[in-house]
Amino acid sequence: MTTEPIDPIRFPIGPWQPQETYTLADIRQLVDQIRTLPDVYALVLNNATPDDLQKQYRPGSWTVQQLVHHVADMHLLHFFRLKNALVEPGATTLMVDMNGWAALPEAQNAPISDSVTMLYGVHRRIAFLAGSLQPEELAVTYYHPVRARTLTILQALSMTVWHGEHHLAHIRLAMQS
């Protein structure tokens, strides 16, 4: 079986690779990465000009502005999914039209500072939640409709870190052009 090479522009940090198990050190690292990722976004976007915000990392992609809002939106949604999995096992997970959301005037024009502020709050909440869970709670699962697979809370935390870093790499690519 042949596999196609991974497009380094579409997946600049590679695709998300879930682990089956996580050590205590892995968990601590995930929580720390979740806690500090908004700082990295703030640093990268600190001197972004209005022209930078309209740049794309590849033809037809979302702009930097849309990417920032997308990450904030999806990480808030992810926080809700985590909490819902912990209190309503087996509940249906909300599915959203990400391209539709990115096309809204708000996603194209709202100040990115609002979404960076949102990332700070949501990431602190996710980190606090993750850091307060017992091993059996970290093993709770839920169905992720976009990935079309069941995830543990730990895998979902890993995916959050990957998603944030994945789009941060897109932002860096766009701003270099």
C-alpha positions in Angstrom: 0.0 0.0 0.0 1.4 3.4 -1.0 0.7 6.5 1.0 0.7 9.9 -0.5 3.3 12.3 0.9 2.0 14.8 3.4 1.6 18.3 2.0 4.0 20.5 4.1 1.9 23.6 3.5 -1.4 22.0 4.5 0.2 20.1 7.4 3.3 22.1 8.3 3.7 20.3 11.6 2.4 17.0 10.2 -1.0 15.4 10.9 -2.3 14.9 14.4 -1.1 11.5 15.8 -3.0 10.3 18.8 -1.3 8.2 21.4 -3.0 5.3 23.1 -1.4 6.0 26.5 0.1 9.0 28.2 2.6 9.2 31.0 2.3 11.6 33.9 5.1 13.7 32.2 3.1 13.7 29.0 0.0 15.0 30.8 2.0 17.7 32.5 3.5 18.7 29.2 0.1 18.9 27.5 -1.4 21.0 30.3 1.6 23.3 30.1 1.4 23.6 26.4 -2.3 24.4 26.6 -1.6 27.0 29.2 1.1 28.8 27.3 -0.1 28.5 23.7 -2.0 31.9 23.9 1.3 33.6 24.8 2.8 32.3 21.6 -0.2 33.5 19.5 0.1 36.9 21.2 3.8 37.1 20.4 3.5 36.0 16.8 0.6 38.4 16.2 1.9 41.3 18.2 3.1 43.4 15.3 0.7 42.1 12.6 -0.4 44.8 10.3 -3.8 44.9 8.6 -2.1 43.6 5.5 -0.6 40.7 7.4 -4.1 39.8 8.7 -5.3 39.4 5.1 -2.5 37.1 4.0 -3.1 33.4 3.2 -0.7 30.5 3.8 -1.7 29.0 0.4 -4.1 30.1 -2.4 -7.7 29.7 -1.3 -6.9 29.2 2.4 -8.3 31.2 5.2 -6.6 34.5 6.0 -4.5 35.0 9.2 -7.5 36.9 10.6 -9.9 34.0 9.9 -7.4 31.5 11.3 -7.1 33.4 14.6 -10.8 33.5 15.0 -11.2 29.9 14.0 -8.7 28.7 16.6 -10.5 30.7 19.4 -13.9 29.4 18.2 -12.9 25.8 18.0 -11.0 25.8 21.3 -14.1 27.2 23.0 -16.2 24.5 21.3 -13.6 21.9 22.4 -13.8 23.1 26.0 -17.6 22.6 25.9 -17.1 19.1 24.4 -14.7 18.1 27.2 -17.0 19.3 29.9 -20.0 17.7 28.2 -18.2 14.3 27.9 -17.4 14.4 31.7 -21.0 15.2 32.8 -23.1 13.6 30.0 -21.4 10.4 28.8 -22.6 9.4 25.4 -24.2 12.7 24.6 -24.2 13.9 21.0 -21.3 16.2 20.3 -22.0 19.5 18.5 -20.9 19.7 14.9 -20.3 23.1 13.3 -19.8 24.4 9.8 -16.2 25.8 10.2 -16.1 27.2 6.6 -19.4 28.9 7.2 -18.2 30.4 10.4 -15.0 31.6 8.7 -17.1 33.2 6.0 -19.1 35.3 8.4 -18.3 39.1 8.5 -17.3 38.7 12.1 -14.6 36.2 11.3 -13.3 38.4 8.5 -13.4 41.7 10.3 -13.5 41.5 14.1 -10.3 42.5 15.9 -8.0 39.5 16.4 -7.2 40.9 19.9 -10.7 39.7 20.9 -9.9 36.1 19.9 -6.4 36.2 21.5 -8.1 37.3 24.7 -10.6 34.5 24.3 -7.7 32.0 23.8 -6.2 33.1 27.1 -9.4 32.5 29.0 -10.4 29.3 27.3 -6.9 27.8 27.6 -6.6 28.7 31.3 -10.0 27.0 31.8 -8.9 23.9 29.8 -5.6 23.7 31.7 -7.3 24.0 35.0 -9.9 21.4 34.1 -7.3 19.0 32.8 -5.1 19.5 35.8 -7.9 18.7 38.2 -9.1 15.4 36.6 -8.4 12.0 38.1 -6.9 9.2 35.8 -10.4 7.6 35.3 -11.8 11.0 34.2 -8.9 11.5 31.8 -9.8 8.2 30.2 -13.5 9.2 29.6 -14.3 9.1 25.9 -16.5 11.0 23.5 -17.2 10.9 19.8 -15.5 13.6 17.8 -17.7 14.2 14.7 -15.0 15.9 12.5 -12.4 13.2 13.2 -15.2 10.5 13.0 -13.6 8.7 16.0 -13.9 8.2 19.7 -11.3 10.1 21.7 -10.2 10.0 25.3 -10.0 13.3 27.2 -6.2 12.9 27.0 -6.3 12.4 23.3 -8.6 15.4 23.0 -6.1 17.5 25.0 -3.4 16.4 22.7 -5.5 17.3 19.7 -6.1 20.8 21.1 -2.3 21.4 21.4 -1.8 20.1 17.9 -4.7 22.2 16.4 -3.3 25.3 18.0 0.2 24.7 16.8 -1.0 23.5 13.4 -2.8 26.8 12.7 0.0 28.8 14.3 2.3 27.3 11.7 -0.1 28.4 9.0 -0.1 31.9 10.4 3.7 32.0 10.4 3.7 30.8 6.8 1.2 33.4 5.7 3.0 36.2 7.5 6.3 35.2 5.9 4.9 35.6 2.4 
